[in-house]
Amino acid sequence: MTEKEYKESVLQCCDNVFRFLYKNMKSVEEAEDVLQDSLLTLWNNHNSVEKEKAKSYLFTVAYRNMLNVLKYNKIRTGKEETNTEITTNDYDNKQLVSYALEQLPEKMRSCLLLKDWEGYKASEISEMLNISEENVKIIIFRARRMLREILIKQ
C-alpha cells in the first residue's frame, strides 16, 4: 500500500473504527488512544497490507488493542464488572439498551455492534475479528437473543 492509499484508507474508515471503539470502551480518550495505536500499526505495516484489506486490518488491530486495554484496566483496578439491577423508569430506552449491551460478553457485543450499528456484513466481521463467517452469524443470533432476554427482565 502506498502512502496515498494509506491516507485514503484512513479517511474512509477512521470514523467507523472510532465509533466502534467508543461504543465498547465508553471513554473518548481511551478510544482515541487505541485508534492512534492502531493507525500507527497500520502505517508500520503498510508495505505488507493490500489496500483492499486495509479496513479489515485496521479493525482487527483496533479490536485486539481494545481488548488489551480493557484487560489492563480490569487488572489495574482489580474490579470485575458488577451486574446492578435497574428499572425502566430510571432510564430512557437508549440508556436501557446501552446497559443491556454492557451485559453481553465482549465478542458478542463487538459482533452485534459491527453488524447492527456499523452495518458490516458477516463476511467483513469475520475478517475483522478473525473468526469464521458462520461463527459470526451464530454469535450475532445468540447476542440478539441474550439482549432480548436482558431487556425483557428490565
ZASEVO-86183 format. One line per 10 residues: number of its first residue (from 1); their letters; for each residue x negated, y negated, z of N, C-alpha, C, CB. Coordinates in steps of 0.2 Angstrom, whole numbers, always signed. Glycine has a CB too. Example, Ala and Ser with C-alpha at 12.3 -4.5 7.8 and 13.67 -1.06 7.14 Angstrom:
2
1	as	-66,+28,+39,-62,+22,+39,-66,+16,+39,-57,+22,+45  -64,+11,+35,-68,+5,+36,-64,+0,+39,-70,+3,+29
***
This chain:
154
1	mtekeykesv	-4,+6,+0,+0,+0,+0,-5,-6,+0,+5,+0,+6  -3,-11,-4,-7,-17,-5,-4,-22,+1,-6,-20,-12  -8,-27,+1,-6,-32,+6,+1,-35,+5,-12,-38,+7  +2,-37,-2,+8,-39,-4,+14,-35,-2,+8,-41,-11  +13,-28,-4,+18,-23,-2,+19,-23,+5,+16,-16,-5  +14,-23,+9,+14,-23,+17,+19,-29,+19,+8,-24,+20  +18,-35,+16,+22,-41,+18,+29,-40,+16,+19,-47,+15  +30,-37,+10,+37,-36,+8,+41,-31,+13,+37,-34,+1  +37,-26,+14,+40,-21,+19,+42,-23,+26,+35,-15,+19  +37,-27,+28,+38,-30,+35,+44,-35,+35,+32,-34,+37
11	lqccdnvfrf	+45,-39,+30,+50,-44,+29,+57,-40,+28,+49,-49,+23  +57,-34,+25,+63,-31,+23,+65,-27,+29,+61,-26,+18  +61,-24,+34,+64,-20,+39,+62,-23,+46,+61,-13,+38  +59,-28,+47,+57,-30,+53,+62,-32,+58,+52,-37,+53  +68,-35,+56,+73,-37,+60,+77,-31,+62,+78,-41,+56  +78,-26,+57,+81,-19,+59,+77,-16,+65,+82,-15,+53  +71,-16,+64,+67,-12,+69,+67,-16,+76,+59,-12,+67  +67,-22,+76,+68,-26,+82,+75,-25,+85,+67,-34,+81  +80,-25,+81,+87,-24,+84,+87,-17,+87,+92,-25,+79  +84,-12,+84,+84,-5,+87,+80,-5,+93,+81,+0,+82
21	lyknmksvee	+75,-8,+94,+70,-8,+100,+74,-12,+105,+64,-11,+98  +77,-18,+104,+80,-22,+109,+86,-18,+112,+82,-29,+106  +90,-15,+107,+96,-11,+110,+94,-6,+114,+100,-8,+104  +88,-3,+113,+86,+3,+118,+82,+1,+124,+82,+8,+114  +79,-5,+123,+74,-7,+129,+77,-12,+133,+68,-10,+126  +82,-16,+131,+86,-21,+135,+81,-27,+137,+89,-18,+141  +76,-28,+134,+71,-33,+135,+68,-36,+129,+65,-31,+140  +69,-42,+128,+67,-45,+122,+59,-45,+121,+69,-53,+121  +56,-47,+127,+49,-47,+127,+46,-40,+126,+46,-49,+134  +48,-35,+129,+46,-28,+128,+47,-26,+120,+49,-23,+132
31	aedvlqdsll	+53,-27,+118,+54,-26,+111,+50,-29,+106,+62,-27,+109  +48,-36,+107,+43,-39,+103,+36,-36,+104,+43,-47,+105  +34,-34,+110,+28,-31,+110,+27,-25,+107,+26,-30,+118  +32,-21,+107,+32,-14,+104,+32,-15,+96,+38,-10,+106  +36,-20,+94,+36,-21,+87,+30,-24,+84,+42,-27,+85  +27,-28,+88,+20,-31,+86,+15,-25,+86,+18,-36,+91  +15,-21,+91,+10,-15,+91,+12,-10,+85,+11,-11,+97  +18,-9,+83,+20,-5,+78,+18,-8,+71,+27,-4,+78  +19,-15,+70,+16,-18,+64,+9,-18,+63,+19,-25,+64  +5,-18,+69,-2,-18,+69,-4,-11,+67,-5,-19,+76
41	tlwnnhnsve	-1,-6,+69,-2,+1,+67,-1,+2,+60,+2,+6,+71  +5,-1,+57,+6,+0,+50,+1,-3,+46,+13,-3,+48  -2,-9,+48,-7,-13,+45,-13,-9,+45,-8,-20,+48  -15,-6,+50,-21,-2,+51,-21,+4,+47,-22,+0,+58  -15,+6,+45,-15,+12,+41,-11,+11,+34,-10,+18,+44  -11,+5,+32,-8,+3,+26,-11,+6,+20,-8,-5,+25  -17,+8,+20,-20,+11,+14,-18,+18,+13,-28,+11,+15  -15,+21,+18,-13,+28,+18,-6,+29,+18,-16,+32,+23  -2,+23,+18,+5,+24,+18,+8,+21,+12,+8,+19,+24  +12,+25,+9,+16,+23,+2,+21,+18,+4,+19,+29,-1
51	kekaksylft	+22,+13,-1,+27,+8,+0,+34,+10,+1,+27,+3,-6  +36,+16,-2,+42,+19,-1,+43,+22,+6,+43,+24,-6  +38,+23,+9,+38,+27,+16,+37,+22,+21,+33,+32,+16  +35,+15,+20,+33,+11,+25,+39,+10,+30,+32,+4,+22  +45,+9,+28,+51,+8,+33,+51,+14,+37,+57,+7,+29  +51,+20,+35,+51,+26,+39,+45,+26,+44,+52,+32,+35  +40,+25,+41,+34,+25,+45,+34,+20,+51,+27,+23,+41  +36,+14,+49,+37,+9,+54,+42,+11,+60,+39,+2,+51  +48,+13,+58,+52,+16,+63,+50,+21,+67,+59,+18,+59  +46,+26,+64,+43,+31,+68,+38,+29,+73,+40,+36,+63
61	vayrnmlnvl	+34,+25,+71,+29,+22,+75,+32,+18,+81,+24,+17,+71  +37,+14,+79,+40,+10,+84,+44,+14,+89,+45,+5,+81  +47,+19,+87,+51,+24,+91,+46,+27,+96,+55,+29,+87  +40,+29,+94,+36,+33,+98,+33,+28,+103,+30,+36,+94  +31,+22,+101,+28,+16,+105,+34,+15,+111,+26,+10,+101  +40,+14,+109,+45,+13,+113,+46,+18,+119,+52,+12,+110  +45,+24,+117,+46,+30,+122,+40,+29,+126,+46,+37,+118  +34,+28,+124,+28,+27,+128,+29,+21,+133,+22,+26,+124  +32,+16,+131,+33,+10,+136,+38,+12,+141,+35,+4,+132  +44,+15,+139,+49,+17,+143,+46,+22,+149,+55,+20,+140
71	kynkirtgke	+42,+27,+146,+39,+32,+151,+35,+28,+156,+36,+37,+147  +31,+24,+153,+26,+20,+158,+30,+16,+163,+21,+15,+153  +35,+12,+161,+39,+8,+165,+42,+13,+171,+44,+5,+161  +45,+19,+169,+48,+23,+174,+43,+26,+179,+51,+29,+170  +37,+27,+176,+31,+29,+181,+29,+24,+185,+25,+32,+177  +28,+18,+183,+26,+12,+186,+31,+10,+192,+25,+6,+182  +37,+10,+190,+42,+8,+195,+44,+13,+200,+48,+5,+192  +43,+20,+198,+45,+25,+202,+52,+26,+203,+41,+24,+209  +56,+23,+198,+63,+24,+199,+66,+28,+193,+66,+17,+199  +71,+32,+195,+75,+35,+190,+81,+31,+189,+76,+43,+192
81	etnteittnd	+84,+32,+183,+90,+28,+181,+95,+31,+186,+92,+29,+174  +99,+26,+188,+105,+29,+193,+111,+28,+189,+105,+24,+199  +116,+33,+190,+122,+33,+187,+127,+29,+192,+125,+40,+186  +128,+23,+191,+133,+19,+195,+140,+19,+192,+130,+12,+197  +145,+20,+196,+152,+20,+193,+154,+13,+192,+156,+24,+198  +157,+12,+187,+160,+5,+185,+167,+6,+184,+156,+1,+180  +171,+1,+184,+178,+1,+182,+179,-3,+176,+183,-1,+187  +184,-2,+172,+185,-6,+166,+187,-13,+167,+191,-2,+162  +190,-14,+173,+192,-21,+175,+186,-25,+176,+196,-21,+181  +180,-22,+178,+174,-26,+179,+170,-29,+173,+169,-22,+183
91	ydnkqlvsya	+172,-25,+167,+168,-27,+161,+172,-27,+155,+162,-21,+160  +170,-31,+150,+174,-30,+144,+172,-24,+140,+173,-37,+140  +175,-23,+134,+174,-17,+130,+166,-17,+128,+178,-17,+124  +163,-22,+126,+156,-22,+124,+152,-20,+129,+154,-29,+121  +153,-23,+135,+149,-21,+141,+150,-13,+143,+150,-25,+147  +156,-11,+142,+158,-4,+144,+154,+1,+139,+165,-3,+143  +154,-1,+132,+151,+3,+128,+143,+3,+129,+152,+1,+120  +140,-3,+131,+133,-3,+132,+132,+1,+138,+131,-10,+134  +136,+1,+143,+135,+5,+149,+135,+13,+147,+140,+4,+154  +140,+15,+143,+141,+22,+141,+134,+24,+137,+147,+22,+137
101	leqlpekmrs	+132,+19,+132,+126,+21,+128,+120,+22,+133,+125,+15,+123  +119,+18,+138,+114,+19,+143,+114,+26,+146,+114,+14,+148  +120,+29,+147,+120,+36,+150,+118,+41,+145,+128,+37,+152  +118,+40,+139,+116,+45,+134,+108,+46,+135,+117,+43,+127  +106,+53,+133,+99,+54,+133,+96,+50,+127,+97,+61,+132  +89,+49,+128,+86,+44,+123,+86,+46,+116,+78,+44,+125  +85,+52,+114,+86,+54,+107,+93,+53,+105,+83,+62,+107  +98,+55,+109,+105,+54,+107,+106,+47,+105,+110,+57,+112  +104,+43,+110,+105,+35,+109,+102,+33,+103,+103,+32,+116  +96,+35,+102,+92,+32,+96,+95,+34,+90,+85,+35,+96
111	clllkdwegy	+97,+41,+89,+101,+43,+83,+107,+39,+82,+102,+51,+83  +111,+39,+87,+118,+35,+87,+117,+28,+85,+121,+36,+93  +112,+25,+88,+111,+18,+86,+109,+17,+79,+106,+14,+91  +104,+21,+77,+102,+21,+70,+107,+22,+65,+96,+25,+69  +112,+27,+66,+117,+29,+62,+123,+24,+62,+120,+36,+64  +125,+22,+68,+132,+18,+68,+130,+11,+68,+135,+20,+74  +125,+8,+72,+124,+1,+72,+119,-1,+66,+120,+0,+79  +114,+3,+64,+110,+0,+59,+112,+3,+52,+103,+3,+61  +116,+8,+52,+119,+10,+46,+114,+15,+41,+121,+5,+42  +109,+18,+45,+105,+23,+41,+108,+29,+40,+98,+23,+45
121	kaseisemln	+106,+33,+34,+108,+39,+33,+105,+44,+37,+107,+41,+25  +108,+50,+38,+105,+55,+42,+98,+57,+39,+109,+62,+42  +97,+57,+33,+90,+59,+30,+85,+54,+32,+91,+59,+22  +87,+47,+32,+82,+42,+34,+81,+43,+41,+85,+35,+32  +85,+44,+45,+84,+45,+53,+80,+51,+54,+91,+46,+56  +81,+56,+50,+76,+62,+51,+69,+61,+49,+79,+68,+46  +68,+56,+44,+61,+54,+43,+58,+50,+48,+61,+51,+36  +62,+45,+51,+60,+40,+56,+58,+44,+62,+65,+35,+57  +62,+49,+64,+62,+52,+71,+58,+59,+71,+68,+53,+74  +56,+61,+64,+53,+67,+63,+56,+73,+66,+46,+67,+67
131	iseenvkiii	+63,+73,+64,+67,+79,+66,+71,+81,+60,+72,+78,+72  +73,+87,+59,+77,+89,+53,+84,+85,+52,+78,+97,+53  +86,+85,+46,+92,+81,+45,+98,+85,+48,+93,+81,+37  +98,+91,+48,+103,+95,+52,+103,+94,+59,+103,+103,+50  +98,+93,+62,+97,+92,+69,+100,+85,+71,+90,+92,+71  +98,+80,+66,+101,+73,+67,+108,+73,+67,+98,+68,+61  +111,+77,+62,+119,+77,+62,+122,+80,+68,+121,+81,+56  +118,+85,+71,+121,+88,+77,+120,+84,+83,+117,+95,+78  +114,+80,+83,+113,+76,+89,+118,+70,+89,+106,+73,+89  +120,+67,+83,+125,+62,+82,+132,+64,+84,+125,+59,+75
141	frarrmlrei	+134,+70,+82,+140,+73,+84,+141,+74,+92,+141,+80,+81  +135,+77,+95,+135,+78,+102,+135,+71,+106,+130,+82,+104  +132,+66,+103,+131,+59,+106,+138,+56,+106,+126,+55,+103  +142,+56,+100,+148,+54,+100,+153,+57,+105,+151,+54,+93  +153,+63,+105,+157,+67,+110,+155,+65,+117,+156,+75,+109  +149,+65,+119,+147,+63,+125,+149,+56,+127,+140,+64,+126  +148,+51,+122,+150,+44,+123,+158,+44,+124,+148,+40,+117  +162,+48,+120,+169,+48,+121,+171,+50,+128,+172,+52,+116  +167,+55,+131,+169,+58,+137,+167,+53,+143,+165,+64,+139  +162,+49,+142,+160,+44,+147,+165,+38,+147,+153,+41,+145
151	likq	+167,+36,+141,+172,+31,+140,+179,+33,+143,+173,+29,+133  +181,+39,+142,+187,+41,+145,+187,+42,+152,+189,+48,+142  +181,+43,+155,+181,+43,+163,+182,+36,+166,+174,+46,+165  +180,+31,+162,+180,+25,+164,+187,+22,+164,+175,+20,+161
***
